[in-house]
Amino acid sequence: MNFPRFVLARQDLPNRAISNIREHIREELSASGVASQVPAGGRLAIGVGSRGISNINTIVKSVVEFWKEQGARPFLFPAMGSHGAATAEGQADVLAHFGIHEATIGVPVLSSLDVVALGQTPEGIETFMDKNAFEADGVFLIGRVKWHTDFSGAVESGLFKMMAIGLGKFAGARRYHTYAYRMGLEKMVRSVGTKVFESGKILGGLAIQEGAHHETAGLVVISGGKGAKAMLEKEEELLREVKYWKANVPVPEVDVLIVDEIGKNISGAGMDTKIINRSVSGQPNAFSDVPIVHRVYARRLSDMSYGSAVGIGLADIVHDRLVDSIDWKPTYINSLTASTPACIRLPAHFPTDRQALEAIAPTVGKDDLSTVTYCRIRNTLELVDLAVSENLVRQLEPNVEVVSEPFELPFTASDDLEEFLTIGHTLSHAPQVTA
């Protein structure tokens, strides 16, 4: 099969990176007044999640240093539901792989699945809190505010979701997702988060916003001092801002989207559903405000996913290397706890990139396979640099610059694609081609 030629392209997207993260966090925490809520010498539980957040170790260390200076005795705990294979050791290991452990941050990491029951929400949902956090004098959360891969709402991923599923640990995550299947995730997050807030332990949190370059673009302290409603309203505002910053695949429609890597560190669903335009139930093109993607080819599993291949079921076809990397225990736990079994269905898989692409190209409804369009991305977090087939160039958004001459799809002797960075290194300084 003859594939169309490709070009490298780069999206011109604003870079909103905060220049001095430590100083910014210090100013935010000082201005918020949250320090006055912890008595001198009080034990402070700082909850940290499990996503691939830029600069997360610097952010966590900066928060810890501030609280130490205020005379508190902070410790860290994994604010996770079923991640790390739903074990205390696994969750501590997830943080350690992000550079978050006692040796680097300077405070203990207390990882446990033990929880304290907090009572029921008005809907009858029994709620829980990490036992170590509950026994502290206060809880402060560090989490990223962004769109969620399973639903759309005014509140999606962020501090309130962490207050629900993260603080509830595995016991809470299983129960909450069961209710969410019937009542919707946003309603569940609001209900459980509000009940957890009523424990009196939540001081607030640091809301992290990321821009289109996966850069740290916002660090906002949301104080719990004004109540749960005020926290929710502030998080809604931050989410609206992040959605406005969001990068997309910069064409209205593509036949085959090649995704070099998937993983839990990249997205809770392995691939960001609002980039690849798939619902967690497997429905294609579920989101009207996202480019149409007819087929998704996933090439490998990120090493930072620790074998969890949640999201493999969102692809139409995958490479054998991805299948061979799967650790089915954490994969089953993650997916079934979240009530998303479609995310771990095993697609057709092939031993080489060439075979996979040749198998999927005839399924997009085009007799002339030379007209099949392709877009290749590293993962669904990194969308500034990409490769597109030459027959897609005229459909690129106006903010996209073609930065290379056309080139043949670069297969190795073993019929696999050259790695993305190798292509970029070789061709990024080639003469510019205009659409």
DOMAR-540240 format. One record per residue (C-alpha): residue in one letter; x, y, z. Coordinates in steps of 0.25 Angstrom, whole numbers, plus 5000, padded with zeros to 4 digits. Layout:
N
<pt residuo="a" c1="X" c2="Y" c3="Z"/>
...
END
This chain:
435
<pt residuo="m" c1="5000" c2="5000" c3="5000"/>
<pt residuo="n" c1="5005" c2="5014" c3="4997"/>
<pt residuo="f" c1="5003" c2="5024" c3="5008"/>
<pt residuo="p" c1="5002" c2="5039" c3="5005"/>
<pt residuo="r" c1="5014" c2="5047" c3="5008"/>
<pt residuo="f" c1="5014" c2="5055" c3="5022"/>
<pt residuo="v" c1="5019" c2="5068" c3="5027"/>
<pt residuo="l" c1="5022" c2="5073" c3="5041"/>
<pt residuo="a" c1="5013" c2="5084" c3="5046"/>
<pt residuo="r" c1="5013" c2="5093" c3="5058"/>
<pt residuo="q" c1="5001" c2="5100" c3="5065"/>
<pt residuo="d" c1="5003" c2="5114" c3="5069"/>
<pt residuo="l" c1="4996" c2="5114" c3="5083"/>
<pt residuo="p" c1="4998" c2="5124" c3="5094"/>
<pt residuo="n" c1="5009" c2="5119" c3="5105"/>
<pt residuo="r" c1="5003" c2="5124" c3="5118"/>
<pt residuo="a" c1="5015" c2="5118" c3="5127"/>
<pt residuo="i" c1="5017" c2="5123" c3="5140"/>
<pt residuo="s" c1="5031" c2="5128" c3="5141"/>
<pt residuo="n" c1="5034" c2="5126" c3="5156"/>
<pt residuo="i" c1="5025" c2="5115" c3="5162"/>
<pt residuo="r" c1="5030" c2="5115" c3="5176"/>
<pt residuo="e" c1="5028" c2="5130" c3="5178"/>
<pt residuo="h" c1="5015" c2="5130" c3="5171"/>
<pt residuo="i" c1="5010" c2="5119" c3="5181"/>
<pt residuo="r" c1="5016" c2="5126" c3="5193"/>
<pt residuo="e" c1="5008" c2="5139" c3="5189"/>
<pt residuo="e" c1="4995" c2="5131" c3="5187"/>
<pt residuo="l" c1="4996" c2="5124" c3="5200"/>
<pt residuo="s" c1="4999" c2="5136" c3="5208"/>
<pt residuo="a" c1="4988" c2="5144" c3="5202"/>
<pt residuo="s" c1="4978" c2="5133" c3="5204"/>
<pt residuo="g" c1="4978" c2="5133" c3="5219"/>
<pt residuo="v" c1="4978" c2="5118" c3="5220"/>
<pt residuo="a" c1="4990" c2="5117" c3="5229"/>
<pt residuo="s" c1="4981" c2="5123" c3="5240"/>
<pt residuo="q" c1="4972" c2="5111" c3="5240"/>
<pt residuo="v" c1="4983" c2="5101" c3="5245"/>
<pt residuo="p" c1="4988" c2="5103" c3="5260"/>
<pt residuo="a" c1="5003" c2="5104" c3="5262"/>
<pt residuo="g" c1="5009" c2="5091" c3="5262"/>
<pt residuo="g" c1="4997" c2="5085" c3="5256"/>
<pt residuo="r" c1="4997" c2="5073" c3="5247"/>
<pt residuo="l" c1="4994" c2="5076" c3="5232"/>
<pt residuo="a" c1="4990" c2="5065" c3="5222"/>
<pt residuo="i" c1="4993" c2="5069" c3="5208"/>
<pt residuo="g" c1="4986" c2="5061" c3="5197"/>
<pt residuo="v" c1="4993" c2="5059" c3="5184"/>
<pt residuo="g" c1="4987" c2="5052" c3="5172"/>
<pt residuo="s" c1="4992" c2="5043" c3="5161"/>
<pt residuo="r" c1="4992" c2="5050" c3="5148"/>
<pt residuo="g" c1="5004" c2="5054" c3="5139"/>
<pt residuo="i" c1="5004" c2="5069" c3="5144"/>
<pt residuo="s" c1="5015" c2="5078" c3="5139"/>
<pt residuo="n" c1="5024" c2="5082" c3="5150"/>
<pt residuo="i" c1="5017" c2="5074" c3="5160"/>
<pt residuo="n" c1="5029" c2="5071" c3="5169"/>
<pt residuo="t" c1="5032" c2="5086" c3="5169"/>
<pt residuo="i" c1="5018" c2="5090" c3="5172"/>
<pt residuo="v" c1="5017" c2="5080" c3="5184"/>
<pt residuo="k" c1="5030" c2="5084" c3="5190"/>
<pt residuo="s" c1="5026" c2="5099" c3="5189"/>
<pt residuo="v" c1="5013" c2="5096" c3="5197"/>
<pt residuo="v" c1="5020" c2="5087" c3="5207"/>
<pt residuo="e" c1="5031" c2="5098" c3="5210"/>
<pt residuo="f" c1="5020" c2="5109" c3="5212"/>
<pt residuo="w" c1="5013" c2="5101" c3="5222"/>
<pt residuo="k" c1="5026" c2="5097" c3="5229"/>
<pt residuo="e" c1="5029" c2="5112" c3="5230"/>
<pt residuo="q" c1="5015" c2="5114" c3="5237"/>
<pt residuo="g" c1="5019" c2="5105" c3="5248"/>
<pt residuo="a" c1="5010" c2="5093" c3="5243"/>
<pt residuo="r" c1="5015" c2="5079" c3="5242"/>
<pt residuo="p" c1="5011" c2="5074" c3="5228"/>
<pt residuo="f" c1="5011" c2="5060" c3="5222"/>
<pt residuo="l" c1="5006" c2="5055" c3="5209"/>
<pt residuo="f" c1="4996" c2="5045" c3="5205"/>
<pt residuo="p" c1="4992" c2="5039" c3="5191"/>
<pt residuo="a" c1="4978" c2="5045" c3="5188"/>
<pt residuo="m" c1="4974" c2="5033" c3="5179"/>
<pt residuo="g" c1="4963" c2="5023" c3="5177"/>
<pt residuo="s" c1="4967" c2="5011" c3="5170"/>
<pt residuo="h" c1="4981" c2="5016" c3="5164"/>
<pt residuo="g" c1="4993" c2="5008" c3="5168"/>
<pt residuo="a" c1="4986" c2="4995" c3="5166"/>
<pt residuo="a" c1="4977" c2="5000" c3="5178"/>
<pt residuo="t" c1="4988" c2="4997" c3="5188"/>
<pt residuo="a" c1="4995" c2="5006" c3="5198"/>
<pt residuo="e" c1="5009" c2="5002" c3="5193"/>
<pt residuo="g" c1="5005" c2="5004" c3="5179"/>
<pt residuo="q" c1="4999" c2="5018" c3="5181"/>
<pt residuo="a" c1="5012" c2="5022" c3="5189"/>
<pt residuo="d" c1="5020" c2="5017" c3="5177"/>
<pt residuo="v" c1="5012" c2="5025" c3="5167"/>
<pt residuo="l" c1="5015" c2="5038" c3="5175"/>
<pt residuo="a" c1="5030" c2="5033" c3="5176"/>
<pt residuo="h" c1="5031" c2="5032" c3="5161"/>
<pt residuo="f" c1="5027" c2="5047" c3="5160"/>
<pt residuo="g" c1="5038" c2="5050" c3="5169"/>
<pt residuo="i" c1="5029" c2="5052" c3="5181"/>
<pt residuo="h" c1="5034" c2="5044" c3="5193"/>
<pt residuo="e" c1="5041" c2="5048" c3="5207"/>
<pt residuo="a" c1="5055" c2="5049" c3="5201"/>
<pt residuo="t" c1="5051" c2="5059" c3="5191"/>
<pt residuo="i" c1="5040" c2="5067" c3="5198"/>
<pt residuo="g" c1="5045" c2="5066" c3="5212"/>
<pt residuo="v" c1="5032" c2="5061" c3="5219"/>
<pt residuo="p" c1="5026" c2="5047" c3="5221"/>
<pt residuo="v" c1="5017" c2="5040" c3="5211"/>
<pt residuo="l" c1="5006" c2="5033" c3="5218"/>
<pt residuo="s" c1="4999" c2="5023" c3="5208"/>
<pt residuo="s" c1="4988" c2="5015" c3="5213"/>
<pt residuo="l" c1="4974" c2="5010" c3="5208"/>
<pt residuo="d" c1="4968" c2="5011" c3="5222"/>
<pt residuo="v" c1="4956" c2="5021" c3="5222"/>
<pt residuo="v" c1="4947" c2="5027" c3="5232"/>
<pt residuo="a" c1="4932" c2="5027" c3="5229"/>
<pt residuo="l" c1="4926" c2="5041" c3="5229"/>
<pt residuo="g" c1="4911" c2="5038" c3="5227"/>
<pt residuo="q" c1="4902" c2="5038" c3="5216"/>
<pt residuo="t" c1="4899" c2="5049" c3="5205"/>
<pt residuo="p" c1="4884" c2="5053" c3="5203"/>
<pt residuo="e" c1="4884" c2="5043" c3="5192"/>
<pt residuo="g" c1="4888" c2="5032" c3="5201"/>
<pt residuo="i" c1="4903" c2="5031" c3="5197"/>
<pt residuo="e" c1="4911" c2="5026" c3="5209"/>
<pt residuo="t" c1="4924" c2="5035" c3="5209"/>
<pt residuo="f" c1="4938" c2="5033" c3="5213"/>
<pt residuo="m" c1="4951" c2="5040" c3="5216"/>
<pt residuo="d" c1="4965" c2="5035" c3="5217"/>
<pt residuo="k" c1="4968" c2="5031" c3="5231"/>
<pt residuo="n" c1="4981" c2="5038" c3="5232"/>
<pt residuo="a" c1="4975" c2="5051" c3="5226"/>
<pt residuo="f" c1="4963" c2="5050" c3="5236"/>
<pt residuo="e" c1="4972" c2="5049" c3="5248"/>
<pt residuo="a" c1="4980" c2="5061" c3="5244"/>
<pt residuo="d" c1="4977" c2="5076" c3="5248"/>
<pt residuo="g" c1="4973" c2="5079" c3="5234"/>
<pt residuo="v" c1="4974" c2="5075" c3="5219"/>
<pt residuo="f" c1="4979" c2="5083" c3="5208"/>
<pt residuo="l" c1="4978" c2="5077" c3="5194"/>
<pt residuo="i" c1="4987" c2="5079" c3="5181"/>
<pt residuo="g" c1="4980" c2="5076" c3="5168"/>
<pt residuo="r" c1="4978" c2="5080" c3="5154"/>
<pt residuo="v" c1="4965" c2="5086" c3="5149"/>
<pt residuo="k" c1="4962" c2="5081" c3="5135"/>
<pt residuo="w" c1="4951" c2="5075" c3="5127"/>
<pt residuo="h" c1="4947" c2="5061" c3="5130"/>
<pt residuo="t" c1="4948" c2="5049" c3="5120"/>
<pt residuo="d" c1="4935" c2="5043" c3="5124"/>
<pt residuo="f" c1="4925" c2="5055" c3="5124"/>
<pt residuo="s" c1="4923" c2="5070" c3="5122"/>
<pt residuo="g" c1="4918" c2="5079" c3="5133"/>
<pt residuo="a" c1="4921" c2="5092" c3="5140"/>
<pt residuo="v" c1="4930" c2="5084" c3="5150"/>
<pt residuo="e" c1="4938" c2="5073" c3="5144"/>
<pt residuo="s" c1="4952" c2="5069" c3="5149"/>
<pt residuo="g" c1="4958" c2="5077" c3="5160"/>
<pt residuo="l" c1="4958" c2="5079" c3="5175"/>
<pt residuo="f" c1="4944" c2="5075" c3="5177"/>
<pt residuo="k" c1="4946" c2="5062" c3="5170"/>
<pt residuo="m" c1="4958" c2="5059" c3="5178"/>
<pt residuo="m" c1="4950" c2="5062" c3="5191"/>
<pt residuo="a" c1="4940" c2="5051" c3="5186"/>
<pt residuo="i" c1="4948" c2="5040" c3="5179"/>
<pt residuo="g" c1="4962" c2="5043" c3="5184"/>
<pt residuo="l" c1="4959" c2="5045" c3="5198"/>
<pt residuo="g" c1="4950" c2="5033" c3="5198"/>
<pt residuo="k" c1="4961" c2="5024" c3="5194"/>
<pt residuo="f" c1="4957" c2="5010" c3="5188"/>
<pt residuo="a" c1="4945" c2="5008" c3="5197"/>
<pt residuo="g" c1="4939" c2="5021" c3="5193"/>
<pt residuo="a" c1="4943" c2="5020" c3="5178"/>
<pt residuo="r" c1="4935" c2="5007" c3="5176"/>
<pt residuo="r" c1="4923" c2="5012" c3="5183"/>
<pt residuo="y" c1="4923" c2="5026" c3="5177"/>
<pt residuo="h" c1="4924" c2="5021" c3="5162"/>
<pt residuo="t" c1="4913" c2="5011" c3="5165"/>
<pt residuo="y" c1="4904" c2="5023" c3="5168"/>
<pt residuo="a" c1="4910" c2="5032" c3="5157"/>
<pt residuo="y" c1="4906" c2="5021" c3="5147"/>
<pt residuo="r" c1="4891" c2="5024" c3="5150"/>
<pt residuo="m" c1="4891" c2="5039" c3="5155"/>
<pt residuo="g" c1="4903" c2="5044" c3="5146"/>
<pt residuo="l" c1="4917" c2="5048" c3="5150"/>
<pt residuo="e" c1="4915" c2="5062" c3="5152"/>
<pt residuo="k" c1="4904" c2="5061" c3="5162"/>
<pt residuo="m" c1="4911" c2="5050" c3="5170"/>
<pt residuo="v" c1="4924" c2="5059" c3="5171"/>
<pt residuo="r" c1="4916" c2="5071" c3="5176"/>
<pt residuo="s" c1="4908" c2="5062" c3="5186"/>
<pt residuo="v" c1="4920" c2="5054" c3="5191"/>
<pt residuo="g" c1="4929" c2="5066" c3="5191"/>
<pt residuo="t" c1="4919" c2="5075" c3="5199"/>
<pt residuo="k" c1="4918" c2="5063" c3="5209"/>
<pt residuo="v" c1="4933" c2="5062" c3="5211"/>
<pt residuo="f" c1="4934" c2="5077" c3="5213"/>
<pt residuo="e" c1="4924" c2="5076" c3="5224"/>
<pt residuo="s" c1="4934" c2="5068" c3="5232"/>
<pt residuo="g" c1="4941" c2="5081" c3="5235"/>
<pt residuo="k" c1="4955" c2="5076" c3="5231"/>
<pt residuo="i" c1="4956" c2="5083" c3="5217"/>
<pt residuo="l" c1="4964" c2="5095" c3="5218"/>
<pt residuo="g" c1="4964" c2="5097" c3="5203"/>
<pt residuo="g" c1="4974" c2="5094" c3="5192"/>
<pt residuo="l" c1="4983" c2="5098" c3="5181"/>
<pt residuo="a" c1="4976" c2="5098" c3="5167"/>
<pt residuo="i" c1="4986" c2="5095" c3="5156"/>
<pt residuo="q" c1="4982" c2="5100" c3="5142"/>
<pt residuo="e" c1="4990" c2="5095" c3="5130"/>
<pt residuo="g" c1="4991" c2="5102" c3="5116"/>
<pt residuo="a" c1="4991" c2="5097" c3="5102"/>
<pt residuo="h" c1="5006" c2="5094" c3="5103"/>
<pt residuo="h" c1="5004" c2="5085" c3="5116"/>
<pt residuo="e" c1="5010" c2="5097" c3="5123"/>
<pt residuo="t" c1="5007" c2="5101" c3="5137"/>
<pt residuo="a" c1="4998" c2="5113" c3="5134"/>
<pt residuo="g" c1="4990" c2="5115" c3="5147"/>
<pt residuo="l" c1="4993" c2="5113" c3="5162"/>
<pt residuo="v" c1="4981" c2="5117" c3="5170"/>
<pt residuo="v" c1="4978" c2="5115" c3="5184"/>
<pt residuo="i" c1="4963" c2="5112" c3="5187"/>
<pt residuo="s" c1="4960" c2="5114" c3="5202"/>
<pt residuo="g" c1="4950" c2="5106" c3="5209"/>
<pt residuo="g" c1="4947" c2="5117" c3="5218"/>
<pt residuo="k" c1="4935" c2="5123" c3="5211"/>
<pt residuo="g" c1="4929" c2="5109" c3="5210"/>
<pt residuo="a" c1="4926" c2="5098" c3="5199"/>
<pt residuo="k" c1="4918" c2="5107" c3="5190"/>
<pt residuo="a" c1="4929" c2="5117" c3="5189"/>
<pt residuo="m" c1="4939" c2="5106" c3="5186"/>
<pt residuo="l" c1="4930" c2="5101" c3="5175"/>
<pt residuo="e" c1="4928" c2="5114" c3="5169"/>
<pt residuo="k" c1="4943" c2="5117" c3="5168"/>
<pt residuo="e" c1="4946" c2="5103" c3="5162"/>
<pt residuo="e" c1="4935" c2="5106" c3="5151"/>
<pt residuo="e" c1="4941" c2="5119" c3="5148"/>
<pt residuo="l" c1="4955" c2="5112" c3="5146"/>
<pt residuo="l" c1="4949" c2="5101" c3="5138"/>
<pt residuo="r" c1="4943" c2="5110" c3="5128"/>
<pt residuo="e" c1="4956" c2="5117" c3="5126"/>
<pt residuo="v" c1="4964" c2="5104" c3="5124"/>
<pt residuo="k" c1="4953" c2="5099" c3="5114"/>
<pt residuo="y" c1="4956" c2="5112" c3="5106"/>
<pt residuo="w" c1="4971" c2="5109" c3="5106"/>
<pt residuo="k" c1="4969" c2="5095" c3="5101"/>
<pt residuo="a" c1="4977" c2="5090" c3="5089"/>
<pt residuo="n" c1="4970" c2="5081" c3="5079"/>
<pt residuo="v" c1="4975" c2="5073" c3="5067"/>
<pt residuo="p" c1="4975" c2="5085" c3="5057"/>
<pt residuo="v" c1="4966" c2="5080" c3="5046"/>
<pt residuo="p" c1="4951" c2="5078" c3="5045"/>
<pt residuo="e" c1="4952" c2="5063" c3="5041"/>
<pt residuo="v" c1="4963" c2="5052" c3="5040"/>
<pt residuo="d" c1="4962" c2="5038" c3="5035"/>
<pt residuo="v" c1="4973" c2="5032" c3="5044"/>
<pt residuo="l" c1="4978" c2="5038" c3="5057"/>
<pt residuo="i" c1="4992" c2="5031" c3="5060"/>
<pt residuo="v" c1="4994" c2="5033" c3="5075"/>
<pt residuo="d" c1="5009" c2="5029" c3="5079"/>
<pt residuo="e" c1="5006" c2="5026" c3="5094"/>
<pt residuo="i" c1="4994" c2="5024" c3="5103"/>
<pt residuo="g" c1="4994" c2="5023" c3="5119"/>
<pt residuo="k" c1="4988" c2="5027" c3="5132"/>
<pt residuo="n" c1="4999" c2="5038" c3="5134"/>
<pt residuo="i" c1="4994" c2="5044" c3="5121"/>
<pt residuo="s" c1="4979" c2="5044" c3="5124"/>
<pt residuo="g" c1="4970" c2="5036" c3="5133"/>
<pt residuo="a" c1="4964" c2="5029" c3="5121"/>
<pt residuo="g" c1="4978" c2="5026" c3="5115"/>
<pt residuo="m" c1="4975" c2="5036" c3="5104"/>
<pt residuo="d" c1="4967" c2="5049" c3="5105"/>
<pt residuo="t" c1="4953" c2="5046" c3="5100"/>
<pt residuo="k" c1="4951" c2="5060" c3="5097"/>
<pt residuo="i" c1="4963" c2="5060" c3="5087"/>
<pt residuo="i" c1="4961" c2="5046" c3="5080"/>
<pt residuo="n" c1="4946" c2="5049" c3="5081"/>
<pt residuo="r" c1="4942" c2="5036" c3="5087"/>
<pt residuo="s" c1="4933" c2="5033" c3="5099"/>
<pt residuo="v" c1="4937" c2="5024" c3="5110"/>
<pt residuo="s" c1="4926" c2="5015" c3="5106"/>
<pt residuo="g" c1="4933" c2="5014" c3="5092"/>
<pt residuo="q" c1="4923" c2="5023" c3="5084"/>
<pt residuo="p" c1="4931" c2="5030" c3="5073"/>
<pt residuo="n" c1="4930" c2="5045" c3="5071"/>
<pt residuo="a" c1="4922" c2="5047" c3="5084"/>
<pt residuo="f" c1="4926" c2="5062" c3="5085"/>
<pt residuo="s" c1="4920" c2="5072" c3="5075"/>
<pt residuo="d" c1="4931" c2="5082" c3="5079"/>
<pt residuo="v" c1="4943" c2="5073" c3="5076"/>
<pt residuo="p" c1="4948" c2="5070" c3="5062"/>
<pt residuo="i" c1="4943" c2="5057" c3="5056"/>
<pt residuo="v" c1="4952" c2="5045" c3="5057"/>
<pt residuo="h" c1="4948" c2="5033" c3="5049"/>
<pt residuo="r" c1="4959" c2="5023" c3="5053"/>
<pt residuo="v" c1="4969" c2="5023" c3="5065"/>
<pt residuo="y" c1="4982" c2="5015" c3="5064"/>
<pt residuo="a" c1="4990" c2="5014" c3="5078"/>
<pt residuo="r" c1="5004" c2="5010" c3="5077"/>
<pt residuo="r" c1="5009" c2="5007" c3="5091"/>
<pt residuo="l" c1="5007" c2="5008" c3="5106"/>
<pt residuo="s" c1="5014" c2="5019" c3="5114"/>
<pt residuo="d" c1="5024" c2="5014" c3="5124"/>
<pt residuo="m" c1="5018" c2="5023" c3="5134"/>
<pt residuo="s" c1="5005" c2="5016" c3="5133"/>
<pt residuo="y" c1="5010" c2="5004" c3="5141"/>
<pt residuo="g" c1="5004" c2="4994" c3="5132"/>
<pt residuo="s" c1="4990" c2="5000" c3="5133"/>
<pt residuo="a" c1="4984" c2="5000" c3="5119"/>
<pt residuo="v" c1="4971" c2="5007" c3="5122"/>
<pt residuo="g" c1="4968" c2="5014" c3="5109"/>
<pt residuo="i" c1="4972" c2="5002" c3="5100"/>
<pt residuo="g" c1="4957" c2="5000" c3="5097"/>
<pt residuo="l" c1="4956" c2="5014" c3="5091"/>
<pt residuo="a" c1="4965" c2="5011" c3="5080"/>
<pt residuo="d" c1="4961" c2="5003" c3="5067"/>
<pt residuo="i" c1="4974" c2="4997" c3="5065"/>
<pt residuo="v" c1="4987" c2="4995" c3="5073"/>
<pt residuo="h" c1="5001" c2="4990" c3="5072"/>
<pt residuo="d" c1="5005" c2="4977" c3="5078"/>
<pt residuo="r" c1="5015" c2="4984" c3="5087"/>
<pt residuo="l" c1="5004" c2="4991" c3="5094"/>
<pt residuo="v" c1="4997" c2="4978" c3="5097"/>
<pt residuo="d" c1="5009" c2="4972" c3="5102"/>
<pt residuo="s" c1="5012" c2="4983" c3="5112"/>
<pt residuo="i" c1="4998" c2="4981" c3="5119"/>
<pt residuo="d" c1="4998" c2="4977" c3="5133"/>
<pt residuo="w" c1="4983" c2="4973" c3="5134"/>
<pt residuo="k" c1="4982" c2="4974" c3="5149"/>
<pt residuo="p" c1="4982" c2="4989" c3="5150"/>
<pt residuo="t" c1="4976" c2="4990" c3="5137"/>
<pt residuo="y" c1="4963" c2="4982" c3="5142"/>
<pt residuo="i" c1="4963" c2="4990" c3="5155"/>
<pt residuo="n" c1="4964" c2="5004" c3="5149"/>
<pt residuo="s" c1="4953" c2="5001" c3="5138"/>
<pt residuo="l" c1="4943" c2="4993" c3="5146"/>
<pt residuo="t" c1="4944" c2="5002" c3="5158"/>
<pt residuo="a" c1="4940" c2="5013" c3="5149"/>
<pt residuo="s" c1="4929" c2="5005" c3="5143"/>
<pt residuo="t" c1="4936" c2="5007" c3="5129"/>
<pt residuo="p" c1="4938" c2="4993" c3="5124"/>
<pt residuo="a" c1="4938" c2="4998" c3="5109"/>
<pt residuo="c" c1="4951" c2="5005" c3="5112"/>
<pt residuo="i" c1="4959" c2="4991" c3="5113"/>
<pt residuo="r" c1="4953" c2="4984" c3="5101"/>
<pt residuo="l" c1="4964" c2="4978" c3="5093"/>
<pt residuo="p" c1="4964" c2="4984" c3="5079"/>
<pt residuo="a" c1="4970" c2="4977" c3="5067"/>
<pt residuo="h" c1="4985" c2="4977" c3="5068"/>
<pt residuo="f" c1="4997" c2="4975" c3="5059"/>
<pt residuo="p" c1="5012" c2="4973" c3="5060"/>
<pt residuo="t" c1="5016" c2="4985" c3="5052"/>
<pt residuo="d" c1="5012" c2="4999" c3="5049"/>
<pt residuo="r" c1="5011" c2="4996" c3="5034"/>
<pt residuo="q" c1="5002" c2="4984" c3="5036"/>
<pt residuo="a" c1="4993" c2="4992" c3="5046"/>
<pt residuo="l" c1="4992" c2="5004" c3="5037"/>
<pt residuo="e" c1="4989" c2="4996" c3="5024"/>
<pt residuo="a" c1="4978" c2="4988" c3="5032"/>
<pt residuo="i" c1="4971" c2="5000" c3="5037"/>
<pt residuo="a" c1="4972" c2="5010" c3="5024"/>
<pt residuo="p" c1="4961" c2="5002" c3="5016"/>
<pt residuo="t" c1="4951" c2="5004" c3="5028"/>
<pt residuo="v" c1="4949" c2="5019" c3="5026"/>
<pt residuo="g" c1="4939" c2="5018" c3="5014"/>
<pt residuo="k" c1="4949" c2="5022" c3="5003"/>
<pt residuo="d" c1="4952" c2="5014" c3="4991"/>
<pt residuo="d" c1="4964" c2="5022" c3="4987"/>
<pt residuo="l" c1="4973" c2="5019" c3="4999"/>
<pt residuo="s" c1="4983" c2="5030" c3="4994"/>
<pt residuo="t" c1="4972" c2="5040" c3="4999"/>
<pt residuo="v" c1="4972" c2="5034" c3="5013"/>
<pt residuo="t" c1="4976" c2="5045" c3="5023"/>
<pt residuo="y" c1="4985" c2="5044" c3="5035"/>
<pt residuo="c" c1="4989" c2="5052" c3="5047"/>
<pt residuo="r" c1="5000" c2="5047" c3="5057"/>
<pt residuo="i" c1="5002" c2="5052" c3="5071"/>
<pt residuo="r" c1="5011" c2="5048" c3="5082"/>
<pt residuo="n" c1="5000" c2="5047" c3="5092"/>
<pt residuo="t" c1="4987" c2="5054" c3="5095"/>
<pt residuo="l" c1="4994" c2="5064" c3="5105"/>
<pt residuo="e" c1="5004" c2="5069" c3="5094"/>
<pt residuo="l" c1="4997" c2="5075" c3="5082"/>
<pt residuo="v" c1="5006" c2="5087" c3="5078"/>
<pt residuo="d" c1="5015" c2="5078" c3="5069"/>
<pt residuo="l" c1="5009" c2="5068" c3="5060"/>
<pt residuo="a" c1="5011" c2="5061" c3="5047"/>
<pt residuo="v" c1="4999" c2="5061" c3="5036"/>
<pt residuo="s" c1="4998" c2="5055" c3="5023"/>
<pt residuo="e" c1="5000" c2="5064" c3="5011"/>
<pt residuo="n" c1="4986" c2="5062" c3="5007"/>
<pt residuo="l" c1="4981" c2="5069" c3="5020"/>
<pt residuo="v" c1="4989" c2="5081" c3="5019"/>
<pt residuo="r" c1="4979" c2="5090" c3="5013"/>
<pt residuo="q" c1="4969" c2="5087" c3="5024"/>
<pt residuo="l" c1="4979" c2="5091" c3="5035"/>
<pt residuo="e" c1="4974" c2="5102" c3="5044"/>
<pt residuo="p" c1="4980" c2="5116" c3="5041"/>
<pt residuo="n" c1="4988" c2="5116" c3="5054"/>
<pt residuo="v" c1="4996" c2="5104" c3="5049"/>
<pt residuo="e" c1="5010" c2="5105" c3="5041"/>
<pt residuo="v" c1="5015" c2="5095" c3="5033"/>
<pt residuo="v" c1="5030" c2="5093" c3="5037"/>
<pt residuo="s" c1="5036" c2="5083" c3="5027"/>
<pt residuo="e" c1="5036" c2="5079" c3="5013"/>
<pt residuo="p" c1="5027" c2="5066" c3="5010"/>
<pt residuo="f" c1="5034" c2="5053" c3="5013"/>
<pt residuo="e" c1="5030" c2="5038" c3="5012"/>
<pt residuo="l" c1="5024" c2="5032" c3="5024"/>
<pt residuo="p" c1="5037" c2="5027" c3="5031"/>
<pt residuo="f" c1="5037" c2="5012" c3="5033"/>
<pt residuo="t" c1="5049" c2="5005" c3="5039"/>
<pt residuo="a" c1="5054" c2="4992" c3="5033"/>
<pt residuo="s" c1="5045" c2="4985" c3="5043"/>
<pt residuo="d" c1="5033" c2="4992" c3="5037"/>
<pt residuo="d" c1="5031" c2="5001" c3="5049"/>
<pt residuo="l" c1="5030" c2="5016" c3="5049"/>
<pt residuo="e" c1="5042" c2="5024" c3="5053"/>
<pt residuo="e" c1="5040" c2="5030" c3="5067"/>
<pt residuo="f" c1="5033" c2="5044" c3="5067"/>
<pt residuo="l" c1="5045" c2="5051" c3="5073"/>
<pt residuo="t" c1="5055" c2="5045" c3="5062"/>
<pt residuo="i" c1="5046" c2="5051" c3="5051"/>
<pt residuo="g" c1="5045" c2="5064" c3="5058"/>
<pt residuo="h" c1="5060" c2="5065" c3="5060"/>
<pt residuo="t" c1="5063" c2="5061" c3="5045"/>
<pt residuo="l" c1="5053" c2="5070" c3="5038"/>
<pt residuo="s" c1="5049" c2="5082" c3="5047"/>
<pt residuo="h" c1="5059" c2="5091" c3="5040"/>
<pt residuo="a" c1="5055" c2="5087" c3="5026"/>
<pt residuo="p" c1="5050" c2="5099" c3="5017"/>
<pt residuo="q" c1="5036" c2="5103" c3="5021"/>
<pt residuo="v" c1="5025" c2="5099" c3="5012"/>
<pt residuo="t" c1="5012" c2="5107" c3="5012"/>
<pt residuo="a" c1="4998" c2="5102" c3="5010"/>
END
